[in-house]
Amino acid sequence: MANRLANSTSPYLLQHQDNPVDWQEWGPDAFAEARRRDVPVLLSVGYAACHWCHVMAHESFEDEDVARVVNADYVAIKVDREERPDIDAVYMSATTALTGQGGWPMTCLLTPDGDPFFAGTYFPKPQFLQLLAGATTAWTDQRARVLESGSHIAETLRGLSAPTRPHALGADVLDAAVDTLRGQFDHGAAGFGGAPKFPPSMVLEFLLRNHARTGDDDALAMASRTCHAMARGGMYDQLGGGFARYSVDARWVVPHFEKMLYDNAQLLRVYTHLFRSTGDALARRVVVETAEFLLRDLRTEQGGFASALDADTDGVEGLTYAWTPAQLVEVLGDEDGTRAAALLSVTARGTFEHGSSTVQLLTDPDDASWWAAARARLLEARDRRPQPARDDKVVTSWNGLAIAALADAGALLDEPAMLAAAEVCAEFVVGTHVVDGRLRRASRDGVVGGAAGVADDYGNLAEGLLALHQATGRARWLEVARTLLRTATERFTAEDGGFHDTADDAEALFTRPRSAADNAEPSGQSALAGALLTCSALVGDSGMRERAEAALGASGQLAARDPRFGGWALAVAEASLAGPLQVAVVGSGPDAAALAATVRRSTSPGLVTVAGQPDADGIPLLAERPLVGGRAAAYVCRGFVCDAPVTDVDALTAALR
């Protein structure tokens, strides 16, 4: 059997390269073989850090009996959902439509034309074999019904991507969304809804922006309490920094241990903005520690950021991270180990499995220097344990989120290492992932893959580059972002002014994927809306602003109906309503630095800012903005109408207020 996955750039596909199942990558050759052999396609979609993907692989895909059935009766295709989100999106729509729920691994049976006639998620080996046998019988004896079913499912799902009716996200809708979230808020444990509890990153950003615009104390309280609860509980890595994917319980105690770049990038930015709003010391600590986690554990040799750390270590979830009181004593000694167990909620009974506990920090230690030393020793000991595998592919979209977060945090906290890491990452992604003027989705070991970039790749990378431009004053990042947004507007725009997930010349699937929902990360539509809005304010392009507002209107119905799945659209709408607030700081030296720092402390959702020399090349915000009497100055403009320039911090603070 030929090893058809050996040259893949996906760590997930490489995990399956030695399976007895004769996997192929997605492509025309696989479907041509299905037509030639007159057999259906088994499509399996997952990702490298997925716990149940590993379970199904061990139970079924590594099993010779299963492999014999699959290889005889199907063409087997393996897809990394993170490398091909377009394929994942269209077949996940089929899975949720047919079963009422989705998840990974996703298991679909397709006709040789790609129409789905069965869809599900994880199957234990006995049920999987039963499914395969039943589908083979149906394909042989009831072919017409199978083909008709697949065609009907595909046609129904194509209808779901029809243009939407615009729904403006005005102040009334945004304030009503806060009311809806207030009703869904968990007043006991914070967050929204029950178990499992996911970090609501984009909703938290919306709440912070809404508070900045309206002064609504409830909006700030919901955001602050949720940030505190997540950072105190077991979902946050108290020793190494960074957040796990979600909490399996409603009180943030036990995480699902995989650590995703997209979660940590978005949360890093949220905690940065919480610190900016409140001066919260816990938020600042989480920003620093999470940035350290990104730079230490996810940064690749080329300067990009890897996608994830696995949920499992050697097949055991939590093996790296959980502790018993005895293990703490072994590292720290009797007195300090007992003290640490009390501080970290590590109990004899255990809060996790087999008498072990997740590590929480429900209160601050009474001796910060003691805790810093103990934490360092525990992390050093933990580093000697077996470690989870790393999915080291570099995804364009998620690296854009990381660039934005590190740029915001580095500028606000005056942390040069964060800014430097953001710039190195941007140089790598732009230099490697832009091929012939178009984005590619991912790379590995510095080698870019063949999968085309999708809408969120363009939107999130542009967002990151615009944040980096504002943090550094480098015109290069503004120009690259403008070019990406021009391409996205040309290739992804939908009839209703929103955006498709794939370009107009992308591979044709049974339907062209499109989603207005902000789930674990911004949808392509809201990501592009946000980047277009920011860019329009930085360059004074009213056409870009109109395109951003059209995209927000296309997301409006869903965001208004269910704010938890429209968090980024709502956050962008807050920026649209509050802005543009443009602030240019010209000059150099301590006075200019003080003015720029004052601007960065502003919480206005509509703020864009750049600091640099008057009339700097390629930076429209600095054009025709001279020094004032030879002194550094700040120019504050609202809606393209400018106040007189100011030269001191107090006057600038008053102007921003």
C-alpha positions in Angstrom: 0.0 0.0 0.0 1.4 3.4 -1.0 1.9 5.9 1.8 -0.1 8.8 0.3 0.1 11.1 3.4 3.9 11.1 3.8 4.5 14.4 2.0 1.7 16.3 3.7 2.4 19.6 5.6 -0.3 18.7 8.1 0.8 17.1 11.4 -2.6 15.6 11.7 -2.4 13.8 8.4 1.2 12.7 9.2 -0.2 11.1 12.4 -2.1 8.8 10.1 0.5 8.1 7.4 1.3 4.6 8.7 -2.3 3.5 9.3 -3.3 0.3 7.5 -6.3 2.3 6.2 -5.2 3.5 2.7 -5.8 7.2 3.3 -5.6 9.8 0.5 -5.5 13.6 0.7 -8.5 15.5 -0.5 -8.2 16.1 -4.2 -9.5 15.1 -7.7 -7.5 11.9 -7.9 -9.3 10.5 -4.9 -12.7 11.1 -6.3 -11.6 9.9 -9.7 -10.6 6.6 -8.1 -14.0 6.4 -6.3 -15.7 6.8 -9.7 -13.4 4.2 -11.4 -13.9 1.7 -8.6 -17.6 2.6 -8.3 -17.4 2.9 -4.5 -18.4 5.7 -2.0 -15.9 7.9 -0.2 -15.2 7.7 3.5 -14.3 11.3 4.6 -12.7 11.7 8.0 -12.0 15.2 9.3 -10.1 16.1 12.5 -7.1 17.9 13.8 -3.9 17.1 15.6 -4.8 18.2 19.1 -8.2 16.5 19.1 -8.6 13.9 21.9 -11.5 11.9 20.3 -9.7 11.9 17.0 -6.9 10.1 18.7 -9.3 7.6 20.3 -11.0 6.8 17.0 -7.6 6.4 15.3 -6.4 3.9 17.9 -9.7 2.0 18.0 -10.4 1.9 14.3 -7.9 3.4 11.8 -5.0 1.5 13.3 -7.0 -1.8 13.3 -6.4 -4.3 10.5 -10.0 -5.6 10.5 -11.4 -2.1 10.0 -8.7 -1.3 7.4 -9.7 -4.3 5.3 -13.3 -3.2 5.2 -12.5 0.4 4.4 -9.9 -0.4 1.8 -12.1 -2.9 0.0 -15.3 -0.9 -0.1 -14.4 2.8 0.1 -11.9 5.4 -1.0 -10.7 6.9 2.3 -9.9 10.6 2.5 -8.3 12.3 5.5 -8.6 16.0 6.0 -7.1 18.4 8.6 -9.9 20.8 9.4 -7.5 23.5 10.4 -5.7 23.3 7.0 -8.9 23.0 5.0 -11.6 24.9 6.9 -13.7 25.2 3.7 -14.1 21.4 3.5 -14.7 21.2 7.2 -17.4 23.9 7.0 -19.5 22.4 4.2 -19.5 18.9 5.6 -20.0 20.1 9.2 -23.1 21.8 7.9 -24.3 18.4 6.7 -23.4 16.8 10.0 -25.2 19.2 12.1 -28.2 19.2 9.7 -28.5 15.4 9.8 -27.6 14.8 13.5 -28.4 18.0 15.3 -24.8 18.4 16.5 -21.3 18.5 15.3 -17.8 17.8 16.5 -14.6 16.0 15.6 -13.7 13.6 14.4 -16.2 14.1 11.7 -17.2 11.0 9.8 -19.0 11.4 6.5 -19.9 9.1 3.6 -20.0 10.7 0.2 -20.9 9.8 -3.3 -18.1 9.9 -5.9 -19.4 13.4 -6.8 -18.9 14.6 -3.2 -22.5 14.7 -2.1 -22.9 13.6 1.6 -25.4 10.8 2.2 -24.4 10.1 5.8 -22.7 12.1 8.5 -21.7 11.7 12.1 -18.8 12.2 14.5 -17.0 9.7 16.7 -17.9 6.0 16.4 -16.5 3.2 18.6 -15.1 0.3 16.5 -18.2 -2.0 16.7 -20.6 0.8 15.6 -18.2 2.0 12.9 -17.9 -1.5 11.4 -21.7 -1.7 11.5 -22.0 1.6 9.8 -19.6 0.6 7.1 -21.3 -2.7 6.4 -24.8 -1.1 6.3 -23.6 1.7 3.9 -21.9 -0.8 1.6 -25.1 -2.8 1.4 -27.2 0.3 0.7 -24.7 1.4 -2.0 -24.9 -2.0 -3.6 -28.6 -2.8 -3.3 -30.3 0.7 -3.0 -28.0 2.9 -5.1 -30.8 5.1 -6.5 -32.0 5.9 -3.0 -28.5 6.7 -1.8 -27.7 9.0 -4.7 -31.1 10.7 -4.3 -30.5 11.3 -0.6 -27.0 12.7 -1.2 -28.3 15.0 -3.9 -31.2 16.2 -1.7 -29.0 16.9 1.2 -26.5 18.9 -1.0 -29.3 20.9 -2.6 -30.9 21.8 0.8 -27.5 22.9 2.2 -26.9 25.0 -0.9 -30.1 26.9 -0.1 -28.8 27.9 3.3 -26.0 30.0 1.8 -28.4 32.3 0.0 -28.0 36.1 0.5 -29.2 37.5 3.8 -31.4 40.5 4.5 -29.3 43.3 6.0 -29.8 44.0 9.7 -28.1 47.2 11.0 -26.2 46.8 14.2 -27.1 50.2 15.7 -26.9 51.4 19.3 -30.3 49.9 20.1 -29.3 46.4 18.9 -25.9 46.5 20.7 -27.5 47.6 24.0 -30.2 44.9 23.6 -27.4 42.3 23.0 -26.0 43.3 26.4 -29.4 42.7 27.9 -29.6 39.3 26.3 -26.1 38.4 27.7 -27.1 39.6 31.1 -29.9 37.0 31.1 -27.5 34.3 30.0 -24.7 35.2 32.5 -23.8 32.6 35.2 -23.9 34.8 38.3 -22.4 32.1 40.4 -19.4 31.0 38.4 -19.3 33.7 35.7 -19.2 33.0 31.9 -22.3 32.1 29.9 -24.4 29.0 30.0 -23.4 25.7 31.6 -20.9 22.9 31.1 -18.9 22.6 29.0 -17.8 26.3 29.3 -15.8 27.9 26.5 -13.8 31.1 26.8 -16.1 33.7 25.3 -13.3 35.9 24.0 -15.1 37.9 21.4 -18.2 38.5 23.6 -15.8 39.8 26.3 -14.3 42.2 23.8 -17.8 43.4 22.9 -18.7 43.9 26.5 -15.5 45.9 27.2 -16.2 48.1 24.1 -19.8 48.5 25.0 -18.8 49.7 28.5 -16.3 52.2 27.0 -19.1 53.6 24.8 -22.0 53.6 27.2 -20.6 53.4 30.7 -22.8 50.3 31.4 -21.4 48.9 34.6 -23.0 45.5 34.0 -21.2 45.1 30.7 -17.8 45.7 32.5 -18.7 43.5 35.4 -19.7 40.5 33.2 -16.4 40.8 31.3 -14.3 41.4 34.4 -15.8 38.6 36.5 -15.5 36.1 33.6 -11.9 37.0 33.0 -11.1 36.6 36.7 -13.0 33.2 37.0 -11.1 31.8 34.0 -7.7 33.1 35.2 -8.2 31.7 38.7 -9.5 28.3 37.7 -7.9 25.2 36.2 -8.5 26.2 32.6 -5.7 28.7 33.0 -2.2 27.2 33.3 -1.1 28.6 36.7 2.5 27.4 36.2 3.2 27.9 32.5 0.7 30.6 31.4 -1.9 30.2 28.7 -5.4 28.8 28.5 -6.8 25.4 27.7 -9.5 25.0 25.1 -12.4 24.9 27.5 -13.6 23.8 31.0 -15.5 20.5 31.1 -17.4 21.8 34.2 -19.3 25.0 34.8 -16.9 26.3 37.4 -13.7 26.4 35.3 -12.1 23.7 37.4 -11.2 20.9 35.0 -10.0 21.8 31.5 -10.0 20.0 28.3 -6.2 20.3 28.2 -5.4 21.1 24.5 -4.0 24.7 24.2 -4.9 26.4 21.0 -3.2 29.4 19.5 -6.4 31.1 18.5 -7.8 30.9 22.0 -4.6 32.2 23.6 -4.2 35.0 21.1 -7.7 36.3 21.5 -7.6 36.0 25.3 -4.2 37.8 25.4 -5.8 40.7 23.6 -9.0 40.7 25.8 -6.9 40.7 29.1 -4.8 43.5 27.6 -7.9 45.6 27.0 -9.3 44.7 30.5 -6.1 46.0 32.0 -6.4 49.2 29.9 -9.9 49.7 31.1 -9.4 49.0 34.8 -5.7 48.8 35.7 -6.5 45.3 37.0 -3.3 43.7 38.3 -4.6 40.1 37.6 -5.3 41.0 34.0 -1.8 42.4 33.6 -0.2 39.3 35.0 -2.2 37.0 32.7 -1.1 39.1 29.7 2.5 38.8 30.6 2.3 35.0 31.4 0.2 34.2 28.3 2.6 36.1 26.1 5.5 34.2 27.7 3.7 30.9 26.9 3.2 31.9 23.3 6.9 32.8 22.9 8.2 29.9 24.9 6.0 27.0 23.8 4.3 27.9 20.5 6.9 30.0 18.6 8.5 28.1 15.7 12.1 28.3 14.5 10.9 30.6 11.7 9.2 33.0 14.1 5.6 32.1 13.4 3.4 30.4 16.0 2.4 26.8 16.1 -1.3 25.8 16.1 -1.7 23.9 19.3 -0.5 21.6 22.1 -2.3 18.2 22.3 -4.9 17.5 24.9 -3.2 14.1 25.6 0.3 13.2 26.7 1.2 9.6 25.7 -2.5 9.0 25.3 -3.5 10.2 28.7 -5.3 13.5 29.1 -3.8 15.8 31.7 -0.7 13.6 32.4 1.6 16.6 32.1 -0.5 19.1 34.1 -2.2 17.4 37.0 -0.7 17.1 40.5 -1.2 15.2 43.8 -0.2 16.6 47.2 2.6 14.1 47.3 4.0 15.3 44.0 4.1 18.8 45.3 5.9 17.8 48.4 8.4 15.8 46.3 9.3 18.9 44.4 9.1 21.6 47.2 9.6 19.7 50.4 7.1 19.1 53.2 6.4 22.6 54.4 6.4 24.4 51.0 4.6 21.4 49.3 1.8 21.5 51.9 1.6 25.2 51.6 1.4 25.0 47.8 -1.3 22.3 47.9 -3.5 24.6 50.0 -2.9 27.6 47.7 -3.5 25.6 44.5 -6.5 23.6 45.6 -4.6 20.3 45.1 -6.4 17.9 47.5 -6.0 14.4 48.7 -9.3 13.4 47.1 -8.4 15.2 43.9 -10.4 17.5 41.6 -9.5 15.6 38.4 -8.9 11.9 37.9 -7.2 9.1 39.9 -6.7 11.3 42.9 -4.9 14.1 41.0 -6.0 17.7 40.8 -5.9 20.5 38.3 -4.0 23.6 39.5 -6.1 26.6 40.5 -5.1 29.9 42.1 -8.4 31.1 43.7 -6.7 33.7 45.8 -3.4 35.6 45.5 -0.5 34.2 47.6 0.2 36.1 50.8 3.9 36.1 49.9 4.4 36.9 46.2 8.2 36.2 46.2 7.7 32.8 47.8 5.1 31.9 45.2 7.3 33.1 42.3 10.1 30.8 43.5 7.8 27.9 44.1 6.1 28.4 40.7 9.4 28.3 38.9 10.5 25.1 40.7 7.2 23.4 39.9 7.3 24.5 36.3 10.9 23.2 36.0 9.8 19.8 37.5 6.8 19.7 35.2 9.0 20.3 32.2 10.8 17.1 33.0 7.5 15.1 32.6 6.4 13.7 29.3 5.1 16.6 27.2 2.1 16.9 24.9 2.8 16.8 21.2 2.8 20.1 19.3 0.9 20.7 16.1 3.5 22.9 14.5 1.8 24.0 11.4 1.6 27.8 11.1 -2.0 28.9 10.3 -2.2 32.4 8.6 -5.5 33.4 10.4 -4.4 32.4 13.9 -1.0 34.1 13.5 -2.8 37.2 12.5 -4.7 37.0 15.8 -1.4 36.5 17.7 0.2 39.5 15.9 -2.7 41.8 16.9 -2.6 40.6 20.5 1.2 40.9 20.9 1.2 44.3 19.2 -1.5 45.7 21.5 0.0 44.2 24.6 3.6 45.3 23.7 2.6 48.8 23.0 0.4 49.3 26.1 2.7 47.6 28.5 5.9 48.9 26.8 7.2 45.4 26.3 9.7 45.5 23.4 10.0 41.7 23.3 6.3 41.3 22.5 6.5 43.9 19.7 9.6 42.3 18.3 7.9 38.8 18.3 4.9 40.3 16.5 7.1 41.9 13.9 9.2 38.7 13.3 5.9 36.7 13.0 4.5 39.2 10.5 7.7 39.1 8.4 7.5 35.3 8.3 3.8 35.0 7.4 3.9 37.8 4.8 7.1 36.6 3.3 6.1 32.9 3.2 2.3 32.7 3.0 1.8 35.3 0.3 2.3 33.5 -3.0 1.7 35.3 -6.3 -0.3 37.9 -4.5 -2.6 35.5 -2.7 -2.6 34.1 0.8 -2.0 30.4 1.5 -3.6 28.9 4.6 -0.7 27.3 6.4 3.0 26.3 6.4 5.1 23.8 8.3 8.9 24.0 8.9 9.0 27.1 6.7 7.4 25.4 3.7 4.1 26.8 2.6 1.2 24.4 1.9 -1.0 24.3 -1.2 -4.3 25.2 0.5 -5.6 28.6 -0.4 -6.3 31.2 2.2 -9.9 31.7 3.2 -11.7 34.9 4.3 -10.6 34.8 7.9 -7.0 34.4 6.8 -7.3 37.7 5.0 -9.3 39.4 7.7 -7.3 38.3 10.8 -3.9 38.8 9.2 -5.0 42.3 8.0 -6.3 43.0 11.5 -2.9 41.9 13.0 -0.9 44.0 10.6 -3.0 47.1 11.2 -2.5 46.7 15.0 1.2 46.3 14.3 1.3 49.4 12.1 -0.3 51.4 14.9 2.1 50.0 17.5 5.3 50.5 15.5 4.5 53.3 13.1 5.9 51.2 10.2 4.2 52.1 6.9 5.0 48.6 5.5 2.3 46.9 7.6 -0.4 49.3 6.6 0.4 48.8 2.9 0.4 45.0 3.1 -2.9 45.1 5.0 -4.5 47.4 2.4 -3.4 45.1 -0.4 -4.8 42.0 1.4 -8.1 43.8 1.9 -8.3 44.9 -1.7 -7.8 41.2 -2.8 -10.4 40.0 -0.3 -12.9 42.6 -1.5 -12.4 41.5 -5.1 -12.5 37.8 -4.4 -14.8 37.1 -1.5 -17.6 39.7 -1.6 -21.2 38.2 -1.6 -24.3 39.6 -3.3 -25.6 41.1 0.0 -22.3 42.9 0.8 -21.0 40.3 3.2 -18.3 37.8 2.4 -18.1 34.2 1.4 -15.6 32.0 3.2 -13.8 31.0 0.0 -12.6 33.0 -3.0 -14.5 33.1 -6.3 -11.8 31.0 -8.0 -11.4 28.5 -5.1 -12.0 24.8 -5.5 -15.8 24.2 -6.0 -17.4 22.1 -3.3 -21.0 21.0 -3.3 -21.8 24.4 -1.8 -19.7 27.6 -1.4 -19.2 27.9 2.4 -20.3 31.0 4.2 -20.9 31.6 7.9 -21.8 34.7 9.8 -21.3 33.0 13.2 -18.3 33.9 15.4 -17.5 30.6 17.1 -14.0 29.8 18.4 -12.6 32.7 16.3 -14.1 35.5 14.2 -16.0 34.4 11.1 -14.4 35.5 7.9 -17.1 38.0 7.4 -16.7 39.8 10.7 -12.9 39.5 10.6 -12.9 41.3 7.2 -15.5 43.9 8.5 -13.3 44.7 11.4 -10.1 45.1 9.4 -11.8 47.1 6.7 -13.2 49.5 9.4 -9.8 50.0 11.0 -8.1 50.5 7.7 -10.7 53.0 6.5 -10.0 55.1 9.6 -6.2 54.9 9.1 -6.2 55.9 5.5 -9.4 58.0 5.2 -11.2 55.6 2.7 -14.9 56.0 3.0 -15.5 53.2 0.5 -13.8 50.7 2.9 -16.0 51.9 5.7 -19.1 51.3 3.6 -17.9 47.8 2.8 -17.3 47.2 6.5 -20.8 48.3 7.4 -22.4 46.2 4.6 -20.6 43.2 6.0 -21.8 44.0 9.5 -25.4 44.3 8.2 -25.0 40.8 6.7 -24.0 39.5 10.1 -26.6 41.5 11.9 -29.5 39.1 12.1 -27.5 36.3 13.7 -25.6 38.7 16.1 -28.8 40.3 17.3 -30.6 37.0 17.7 -27.8 35.2 19.6 -25.0 37.5 20.7 -22.9 34.6 22.0 -22.3 33.6 18.4 -21.9 37.2 17.1 -19.3 38.5 19.5 -16.8 39.9 17.0 -19.5 41.4 14.7 -20.9 43.2 17.8 -17.4 44.3 18.8 -16.8 45.7 15.3 -20.2 47.4 15.4 -19.2 49.1 18.6 -16.1 50.5 16.9 -18.2 51.6 13.9 -20.6 53.5 16.3 -17.9 55.1 18.4 -15.5 56.0 15.6 -13.6 57.0 13.7 -11.5 58.6 16.4 -8.2 59.3 14.7 -5.2 60.4 16.7 -1.8 61.3 15.1 1.2 62.0 17.3 4.1 63.7 15.6 7.6 64.3 16.9 10.2 62.3 18.8 11.7 62.1 22.2 10.1 61.8 25.7 7.3 64.3 25.0 6.1 62.4 21.9 6.4 59.1 23.8 4.3 60.5 26.6 1.6 61.6 24.2 1.6 58.3 22.4 1.3 56.4 25.7 -1.7 58.6 26.7 -3.5 57.8 23.5 -2.9 54.0 23.9 -4.6 54.2 27.3 -7.8 55.4 25.7 -10.6 52.8 25.7 -12.6 54.3 22.8 -13.7 51.4 20.5 -13.3 53.6 17.5 -9.7 54.7 18.1 -6.9 54.4 15.6 -3.6 56.0 16.3 -0.1 56.3 14.7 3.0 58.1 16.1 5.9 59.2 13.9 7.5 62.1 12.1 5.3 64.7 10.2 4.5 63.7 6.7 6.2 60.2 7.0 6.0 58.3 3.8 3.1 56.0 3.4 1.2 57.0 6.5 -1.8 59.2 5.7 -2.6 59.9 9.3 0.7 61.8 9.6 0.3 63.8 6.4 0.2 67.6 6.8 0.6 67.3 10.6 3.5 69.6 11.6 5.2 70.0 14.9 3.7 72.9 17.0 6.3 75.5 17.9 9.0 72.8 17.4 7.3 70.6 20.0 5.7 67.1 19.7 2.0 67.3 19.2 -1.2 65.2 19.1 -3.9 65.7 16.5 -7.3 64.4 17.6 -10.0 64.0 14.8 -13.5 62.6 15.2 -15.3 61.6 12.1 -12.6 63.2 10.0 -13.1 66.6 11.7 -10.0 67.6 13.7 -9.5 69.6 16.9 -6.6 72.0 17.3 -3.4 70.1 18.1 -2.3 69.7 21.7 1.2 69.5 23.1 0.8 68.3 26.7 -0.6 65.2 28.3 -3.3 66.9 30.3 -4.8 68.6 27.3 -4.6 65.4 25.3 -6.4 63.5 28.1 -9.2 66.1 28.1 -9.5 65.9 24.3 -9.8 62.1 24.3 -12.4 62.2 27.0 
